């Protein structure tokens, strides 16, 4: 067992690897990679690291993918003490496997952990956990156009007790799923439903953490959006400022060259969003993070001051917003060229087709 203090962690963990004796055959793997879908097929192995208040991070291992034994009194089942991340591995033309800005995902996982009273996994351990999984399941990284291996690190309280306090035993896992192109027929503008009855998160709550409860609370309004013919739902805060979609950030492009994204303590910090904003800034756009009200949005598109609106996130990268609907209105949104141009530049960097001037890529298979 190797245990390093979270504040000074530099030494790698000593992983034990237990091979899956029922790993997918080459024929089965080829079948999956032919049409990966998203989040429906999983690789042969997963990472498992334990944490306890007394022992710190310990027993790191790669083991066969499968059910997780859990006591019925495990804290996560009763109090929702759980966080997760989403990050991708990309196969480059030379066969190498890279990921994108994993230090930022590690930092966001740490921030989520602080908010949910969970231990903070050191950045070194986070990146090592991705490398350890790729070392045994690298064959699962697809090579098709816009395909990737979606990596899902997650952490939850596993201590069996019913007292309301932070758990003293925690589990960290990484699972992986081949992901096909998010838009099989090309990127298409989406229709957005404005939710004015439901809130995604409140001030001082868990909105800035990537925790399951935030997504659970978005499912009902998302279902209502779907019933109205919309693809996604957008939420407002108590001041009627735009927050984010159910799982994506929002960006507004103004005709005077400003690129604006909502900013508040209840919005999840988007790594894809921030990367796109950096690329826009590199092109000479003025980037702003500030509150933007629903009235400013609607008035801006009506007047022509806002010339483009798009959503962004790890899964879809960039999605133009083509329509905003709400009670009593259905407003077409302007479609511009910046969103898809930024998407092309970002994905070219991720897949190694364009120079990585910012040093965002980290190789996982070496």
N, C-alpha and C positions, 0 to 999 in steps of 0.2 A: 504494500500500500504506500502511495506517495501522497502526502498532504502538504500543501504550500499555503501560507497565509494569503488571503485574497488581495491584500494591499501591496504585496511584494512579489506576487507570483511571476516567476520567469522560467522555472524548470518545468519541462513537460511531464505530464502524468505517465505512469507506466501502465499502459493498457494491456489487458488480457483479451485475446481474440478467440472466440468459439465459433467455428465455421458451421454454417447451416448445411446439414447433410441432405436436406431436401431442397436445395437451391434450384431456381428455375433452370430448365434445360435450355440449350442454345435455341431450339425451335420455339419454346415458349417465350423466351426473351425477345426474339425477332418478331413474334406475333404482337407482343405488347408495344414494342417500339415502332411498329408499323402504324399504330394509331393509339398513342399514349393516353389521350384524354387529359383530365386534370384531377389528381387526387383520388384515383380509383384503383390504381395498381401500385404496389409498393415493392421496394427492393428486398433482397434476401436477408439483410441484417439491419440492426439498429444499435445506436450508442446508448449506454446506460451508466450513469455516474450517480453515486449516492452522496448525500450530505447529511450530517448531523451536527447538533450544537456542540457535541463533545469531540467528534472526530474530524470535522471539516469535510472537505471534498475527498472521497475515497472510493475504492473499488471500481475504478474505471474499466469498462469493458465494451467490446463489440460482440454482440450475441445475435442469434437467429431472430429475425422479426417474428413477433407473435404476441399473444395476449399478455397483459401485465397483471400479475396477481396483486389484489388490493383488498385490504380489510374493509368490511362494510362501514366501519367507524372512521375511515380515513378522512382527515379534515377537508380535503378537497371536495368530497362528495356532499359536505354539509355547509361549508362556508365559502366555497369557490376560490380558494387560495391557489391561483393558477395563472401562468403567463406563457406566452409563446412568441416565436419569431417566424419569419418567412424569408428565405434567401435561395438563390439559384446557383447551380453549377452549370457552366457552359463548356461545350467541347469545341475547341478551335480547329482550324483546318489541318494543323499538324498533328492532331490527335490529343494534344494536351488538354487538361481540364482546369478551368479557372472559376473563381467566384468573384463577386463584385462588392467592394467596400465592406468586408465582414467586420472590420473594427467598428463601423457604425451600427451594425446589427447587434454586436456584442454590447456596445454602450447603451443601446435602447433596451436590450434585455436586462441590463443592470438597473436602468432607471425604472423599468417595470417592476423588477424585483423589490426595489426600495419601496415603491408605492404599495405593493401587496405584502410587505413584511416577509419577503423571502430572501435567502442568501444570494449575494451577487457572485455570479460565475465570472472569474477573471477572463479578460479578453484572450489571453494565451490559451486557456482551456477551451474557450468557445471555438476558436479557429482550429485547435488541435482536434476537437471532436468532429469537425467537418472533414478534416484530412483523414482521420482514422476510418470514418465510414467510407470515404471514397477509395481508400486503400483496398478495401475488400469488395466494394460494390461499384467500382468505376465503370464496369462494363454496362451499367444501367444508364449512363449518361448518353442520351441520344445525339445524333449528328444531323438530323433533318433541319430544314429551314424553320427558324423561330422555335425550335425545340430545346428543352433544357431538363435538368434534374432539379425538381423543387425539393428543397431541404426544409424540414420543419423541426427546429429545436423547440423543446417545451419543458416546463418545470412545474411541479405541483407538490402540495403538501401531502405526505403519505402517512404521517403519524396518526395512529388510531386513538382518538380521544374525542370527547364531545364538549370540552371546555372551549370557551371563546377566547383564544389567544393565538399568537403566531406559532405554527408547528415547529417542532425541533427536529423533525426528520423530513427530508425532502428528496425527491427524485428528479433527475434531469435526463432527458432522452433526446435523441435525434432520429427521426425517421425520414425516408426519402421516397419521392414518387416521380416517375418520368412525366413530363408535361409537354403536351403538344402546343401548337400555335393557338393562342387564346382566341383569335378570330380566324376561323378556318377559311372564310371567304374574303379575307382582307379586313382591315380596320374600318369599322362602320360607326357613324355617329349614334349615340345612345339617347334615349328619352329619359328624363329625370323627373321624379315626382317630389314636390315640395311637401315635407311633413311638418305641419304646424300644430298637430296634436301631441306628437311624441318627441321626446328629447333623447339624444344619444347619450349624453353625459352632462352632469352639472358641474358648476364651478367648485373646485376643491375635491371633485370626485376622481374617478379613475380614467377619465377620457384620454389622458396622455400616456396611459399604460396600455400595452398590448395584452389585454386579458380577455378571457372568453366571455365574461359577463357583458362587456360592451357590445359584442357581436350578437349575443343572445337577445339583448334588448332591441336590436335593430331588425330582428327577423319578422316581427308582426308588421311594422310599417313597410318592410320590404315586400311582404306578401300583399299588402294593400296597394303598393306601387305596381306590382305585377298584375293585379286585378284591374288596374286602370291602363294597362298596356304600356307600362314603363319598365325600363331595364334596371333602374337604380332609384334610391331615395336619397334626398339631401336633407340634412338636419340644420336647425337653427339653435342658437343659444338663447338665454333669457332676454337678451337685448335685441333679438331678431337679427343677429349677425350670422353669416353663413359659417358652418363648421366644416363638415366633410360628408362624403357619401357613406354608405354602409361600410365600405372597406377601402375607400380611395380618397385621396386629397383632391381639391379643386384649385384650378389656376385660371386667372383672367388675363387676357391680353388687351391692352388699351391702344387706341390708335396713335397716341403720342409716344409709343415705344416703351411704356411701362408694362411689366409683367408682375401681377399682384396675386398673392395667395393668402388666404385667411390665416390669422395667427391668434391663438389663445391658449390658456393653460388646460383646456379640455379637448385639444386636437392632438392626435398622434403625430409625432414628428416623422415625416415621410422621407425615407432615404432616396427613393426614386424621385420624389418631388424635388428635394434639395439638389440632386444631381442635374436634373433638367434645368433648374433655376441657374445653376453654375454655368451650364452650357449656354443658356440664354444670355447671361452676363458676359460670357466670353465673346458673344456676337455683338455686344454693345447695347443690349437692352438694359433698362433700369429696373432692378428687381426690388420689390417691396414685400415684406411680411407684415400685415396689419389687419385689423378688423375690417370686414367689408359686409355691409348690411344687405339683406335681400332686396331692399328698395334701391340701393345703389346698383345692384346687379340688374334688376329689371329696367330701371331708368337708363342705365348705361347701354344696354343692348337696344333699347327703343330709340335712343338718340344717336346711336352709332359710335358712341364714345368707347364702348367695349366691342372689339372686333372679333373676338374668339374666346371660347370657354372650353376647357378640357379637364378631364379627370386623369389621375395617374396613380399607379401603385405597382407593387412587385409583379403581380400576376399578368395584368394586361399592359403594363408599361405606360402607354398613353391611349386615351380614348376621347375623341372629340364629343362634346355635348351638343346634340342637334336640336333638342327641344326641352323646355322647362314647363311642367304642368303643375297646377295647383287647383284648389277649389275655385272654380269659375274662370280659369284662364288656361290657355294653351299657347305658349309663345315660342316661336321658332328662334333658335340661337344661331348667330353668325358662325360660319365655318371658314376658318382661315388656313394658312399654310404652315404656320409656325409649329403647331402641335406635332404634325406628322414629320416635319423636318427634324425636330428635336428627337422624336422617337427613333428615326432612322440613325441619327448620329449616336444616340445612346446605345442602341442595340449593336451598332457596328463596333463600338468600343467593347461591349460585353463579349461579343463573339470574336474579337481579335481582328476585325476587318479594318479598323482605323486605329491610329496611334492613341495610346492611353496617356495623354499629356498630364493628367492629374495623379497618376499612380494609383488608380482605383482598383485595378485587378490584382488578385492574389492567386497564385497557382496552388492547386490542392493535391496534385498527383506527383509532387516532387519534394 
